Amino acid sequence: MKIIISPAKKMKQDTDSLEVRNLPAFLDKTQFLMEYLKSLNYEEAKALWQCNDSIAKLNYDRLKDMNLYKNLTPALLAYEGIQYQYMAPNVFEYKQWDYIEEHLYILSGFYGLVKPFDGIVPYRLEMQAKVSLSGYKNLYDYWGSQIYDKIKDETNTILNLASKEYSKCIEKYLSNEIKFVTCIFGEYINGKVVEKGTQVKMARGEMVRYMAENSIENLSDLIKFERLGYHYNKELSSEKNFVFLKGEERLC
């Protein structure tokens, strides 16, 4: 089983806490994207990133000296978003790191696909960014089926804890031999399940931590997840979607 998650916009450099074990699988394609980004002037980059001046300046300055082979940070320590805060990899034990390295993949508009110990640099490039690459419509077109092909060569089961923006690059190519299950974290309001952005990110991070702490190998064991007030709801779940509702007792 492989777990897929989204990256975070906010990143940091940490070359001291853990050693990098590998380089990302598609570094040649990342090199091409880096050269494209470096060719943009400040205003073009800011428009692509759709951010304020403070964030744009930080990332534009990073581009000037960016080197994909130096001053690298293990990917799971490089991202600082809410999901990663609740995953809390900084306090993983050795066994949990081993589990994560074997099972987790981070999807990325810049790197395509990274494993927890792959060495990366801070960047800003969302999968849905409106890039103008010669011969490609967008980043989904640029990456094509490569991300999915890499994962399916290693497993026949994918647990989706990624946002729709990122899971699209997998779902578009799914074949019948792959079991693809999405976790939905929400509240039951006015007869429907409502997902709230920040709480969903928190739950996704907590789910990864739960899986690492319990060495989860089977999807069926996920229904025992009862953190942050969520409980598995059998009635609303299906083979493709595991629904966890806040404030409800677990129904199995």
C-alpha positions as CSV (number, residue, x, y, z in Angstrom):
1,M,0.0,0.0,0.0
2,K,1.1,3.5,-0.8
3,I,-0.2,6.7,0.8
4,I,-0.3,9.9,-1.3
5,I,-0.4,13.4,0.2
6,S,-0.2,16.9,-1.0
7,P,2.8,19.2,-0.4
8,A,2.6,22.5,1.5
9,K,3.2,26.0,0.1
10,K,5.3,27.0,3.1
11,M,8.7,25.3,3.2
12,K,12.0,25.5,5.2
13,Q,15.5,24.3,4.9
14,D,16.8,21.8,7.4
15,T,20.1,20.2,6.5
16,D,21.0,19.0,10.1
17,S,18.1,17.0,11.6
18,L,18.2,14.0,9.2
19,E,20.4,12.8,6.4
20,V,19.1,12.8,2.8
21,R,18.9,9.2,1.4
22,N,18.0,9.7,-2.2
23,L,17.2,12.3,-4.9
24,P,13.7,12.6,-6.3
25,A,12.9,10.2,-9.2
26,F,12.2,12.8,-11.8
27,L,15.0,15.3,-11.2
28,D,15.6,15.8,-14.9
29,K,12.0,17.1,-15.3
30,T,12.4,19.3,-12.2
31,Q,15.6,20.8,-13.7
32,F,13.5,21.8,-16.8
33,L,10.9,23.5,-14.6
34,M,13.6,25.2,-12.5
35,E,15.1,26.7,-15.7
36,Y,11.6,27.9,-16.8
37,L,11.0,29.6,-13.4
38,K,14.5,31.2,-13.5
39,S,13.6,32.7,-17.0
40,L,10.7,34.6,-15.5
41,N,11.1,38.2,-14.3
42,Y,9.8,39.2,-10.9
43,E,6.3,40.3,-12.0
44,E,5.8,37.2,-14.1
45,A,6.8,34.9,-11.2
46,K,4.6,36.7,-8.8
47,A,1.6,36.4,-11.2
48,L,2.3,32.7,-11.6
49,W,2.5,32.2,-7.8
50,Q,-0.5,34.4,-7.1
51,C,0.9,35.6,-3.8
52,N,1.8,38.8,-2.0
53,D,5.1,40.7,-2.4
54,S,6.6,39.2,0.7
55,I,6.1,35.6,-0.4
56,A,7.0,36.4,-4.0
57,K,10.3,38.1,-3.0
58,L,11.3,35.2,-0.8
59,N,10.7,32.6,-3.5
60,Y,12.2,34.8,-6.3
61,D,15.4,35.2,-4.2
62,R,15.5,31.4,-3.7
63,L,15.4,30.9,-7.4
64,K,18.5,32.9,-8.1
65,D,20.8,30.4,-6.3
66,M,18.7,27.3,-6.5
67,N,20.7,24.1,-6.9
68,L,18.9,20.8,-7.0
69,Y,21.9,18.9,-5.7
70,K,23.1,21.1,-2.8
71,N,21.8,22.1,0.7
72,L,19.0,19.6,0.5
73,T,16.4,18.8,3.1
74,P,14.6,15.5,3.5
75,A,11.2,16.1,1.9
76,L,9.1,15.3,4.9
77,L,10.9,17.9,7.0
78,A,10.9,20.5,4.2
79,Y,7.1,21.2,4.3
80,E,5.6,23.3,7.0
81,G,1.8,23.3,6.3
82,I,-1.0,22.3,8.8
83,Q,-1.0,18.7,7.5
84,Y,2.7,18.3,8.3
85,Q,2.3,20.0,11.7
86,Y,-0.2,17.4,12.8
87,M,1.8,14.6,11.2
88,A,4.7,15.9,13.4
89,P,7.5,13.9,11.7
90,N,10.1,15.7,13.9
91,V,9.0,13.4,16.8
92,F,8.7,10.2,14.8
93,E,10.5,7.2,16.3
94,Y,12.8,5.1,14.1
95,K,10.1,2.5,13.4
96,Q,7.7,5.2,12.3
97,W,10.3,6.7,10.0
98,D,10.8,3.3,8.4
99,Y,7.1,2.9,7.9
100,I,6.7,6.3,6.3
101,E,9.7,5.8,4.0
102,E,8.2,2.6,2.7
103,H,4.6,3.8,2.3
104,L,4.4,7.5,1.8
105,Y,4.6,9.6,-1.4
106,I,4.3,13.4,-1.6
107,L,2.9,14.7,-4.9
108,S,4.5,17.9,-6.2
109,G,4.1,20.2,-9.1
110,F,7.8,20.9,-9.1
111,Y,9.3,17.4,-8.3
112,G,6.4,15.2,-9.5
113,L,6.8,12.7,-6.7
114,V,9.0,12.6,-3.7
115,K,9.6,10.1,-0.9
116,P,10.2,11.3,2.8
117,F,14.0,11.0,2.7
118,D,14.4,12.4,-0.9
119,G,16.5,15.6,-0.8
120,I,14.7,18.7,-2.0
121,V,15.0,22.5,-1.9
122,P,12.4,25.1,-1.0
123,Y,10.3,26.0,-4.0
124,R,6.9,27.4,-4.9
125,L,5.0,25.8,-7.8
126,E,1.5,24.4,-7.3
127,M,0.2,21.7,-9.6
128,Q,-2.6,24.0,-10.9
129,A,-0.2,26.9,-11.7
130,K,-0.8,28.3,-15.1
131,V,2.7,27.7,-16.5
132,S,3.5,28.4,-20.2
133,L,5.7,25.4,-21.1
134,S,6.4,24.8,-24.8
135,G,4.4,21.8,-26.0
136,Y,2.3,21.4,-22.8
137,K,-1.1,22.7,-21.7
138,N,-0.3,22.8,-18.0
139,L,1.6,20.9,-15.3
140,Y,-0.9,18.0,-15.4
141,D,0.0,17.6,-19.1
142,Y,3.7,18.0,-18.4
143,W,3.8,15.2,-15.8
144,G,1.3,13.1,-17.7
145,S,1.0,9.5,-16.4
146,Q,4.6,9.3,-15.0
147,I,3.6,9.9,-11.4
148,Y,0.9,7.3,-11.5
149,D,3.1,4.8,-13.4
150,K,5.8,5.1,-10.8
151,I,3.3,4.3,-8.0
152,K,1.5,1.5,-9.7
153,D,4.8,-0.3,-10.4
154,E,5.2,-0.6,-6.6
155,T,1.7,-1.4,-5.3
156,N,-1.9,-2.3,-6.3
157,T,-3.4,-0.2,-3.4
158,I,-3.3,3.6,-3.0
159,L,-4.7,5.5,0.0
160,N,-5.6,9.0,-1.1
161,L,-5.0,11.7,1.5
162,A,-4.2,14.3,-1.1
163,S,-6.3,17.3,-2.2
164,K,-8.2,17.2,-5.4
165,E,-5.7,19.5,-7.0
166,Y,-3.1,16.8,-6.6
167,S,-5.0,13.6,-6.7
168,K,-6.2,14.5,-10.2
169,C,-2.7,13.6,-11.5
170,I,-3.4,10.0,-10.3
171,E,-7.1,9.5,-10.7
172,K,-7.0,10.4,-14.4
173,Y,-5.0,7.3,-15.2
174,L,-6.4,4.8,-12.7
175,S,-6.9,1.3,-14.0
176,N,-9.0,-1.6,-12.7
177,E,-6.1,-3.4,-11.1
178,I,-5.4,-0.6,-8.7
179,K,-7.5,-0.2,-5.6
180,F,-7.8,3.6,-4.9
181,V,-9.4,4.7,-1.7
182,T,-10.0,8.3,-0.6
183,C,-10.4,9.3,3.0
184,I,-13.1,12.0,3.6
185,F,-13.1,14.0,6.8
186,G,-16.2,16.1,7.4
187,E,-19.3,16.9,9.4
188,Y,-22.9,15.9,8.6
189,I,-24.8,19.1,8.0
190,N,-28.2,19.5,6.5
191,G,-28.2,16.0,5.0
192,K,-24.7,16.0,3.5
193,V,-21.1,15.6,4.4
194,V,-19.3,19.0,4.5
195,E,-15.5,19.2,4.5
196,K,-13.8,22.2,6.1
197,G,-10.3,23.0,4.6
198,T,-8.2,23.5,7.7
199,Q,-9.8,20.6,9.7
200,V,-9.3,18.3,6.7
201,K,-5.6,19.1,6.5
202,M,-5.3,18.5,10.3
203,A,-7.1,15.1,9.9
204,R,-5.0,14.0,7.0
205,G,-1.8,14.7,8.9
206,E,-3.2,12.9,12.0
207,M,-4.2,9.9,9.8
208,V,-0.6,9.5,8.5
209,R,0.7,9.7,12.1
210,Y,-1.9,7.1,13.2
211,M,-0.8,4.8,10.4
212,A,2.9,5.2,11.2
213,E,2.3,4.6,14.9
214,N,0.3,1.5,14.3
215,S,2.2,0.1,11.2
216,I,-1.1,-0.1,9.2
217,E,-0.8,-2.5,6.3
218,N,-4.5,-3.1,5.5
219,L,-7.1,-0.6,4.6
220,S,-9.6,-2.3,6.8
221,D,-7.7,-1.2,9.9
222,L,-8.3,2.5,9.0
223,I,-11.8,2.3,10.3
224,K,-10.4,2.2,13.9
225,F,-9.1,5.8,13.5
226,E,-10.7,8.0,16.2
227,R,-8.7,11.1,16.5
228,L,-9.6,14.8,16.5
229,G,-13.2,13.8,17.2
230,Y,-13.6,11.8,14.0
231,H,-15.2,8.4,13.7
232,Y,-15.7,6.1,10.7
233,N,-19.2,6.1,9.3
234,K,-20.0,2.8,7.6
235,E,-23.4,3.9,6.2
236,L,-21.8,6.8,4.2
237,S,-18.6,4.9,3.2
238,S,-18.0,2.8,0.2
239,E,-15.2,0.7,-1.4
240,K,-13.8,3.9,-2.9
241,N,-14.5,6.4,0.0
242,F,-13.9,6.0,3.7
243,V,-16.0,8.7,5.4
244,F,-15.0,9.9,8.9
245,L,-17.4,12.3,10.6
246,K,-16.7,14.6,13.4
247,G,-18.7,14.2,16.6
248,E,-20.3,10.8,15.7
249,E,-19.8,7.5,17.3
250,R,-18.2,4.9,15.1
251,L,-20.5,2.7,13.1
252,C,-19.0,-0.6,11.9
